[in-house]
């Protein structure tokens, strides 16, 4: 496994634990359909939460949240629609981004709720 993949997996595990500590219920991790993938699908009270996790080591040139481009947002919205259709979900949905930056064995986590809104 590549170092980048290991860092990503470690970041996703930390993000899941963070969400659980806030009382979220993890419904799915690394959910896939066709070419869509969603890192974490959770429930926060009555809301469906689509979570994109971005993890970097401290030697990266950009902050992880900067990697959520307009193209990535469109991809996540389409993936969420596929999930909602598959599960016949009628919950309100929001999109969060969790960014994690590792500094050796330590890390900094930022959780951005309602990071973006799907456009019509």
Protein Blocks (a to p, Z undefined) as FASTA:
>chain_A
ZZklmmmmmmmmmmmmmmmmnopacfbghiaehjbccfbdcdehjaccddddddddfkbc
bdfklmmcfklmmmmmmmmmmmmmmnopabdcdddddddddehjbccddddehkbccdZZ
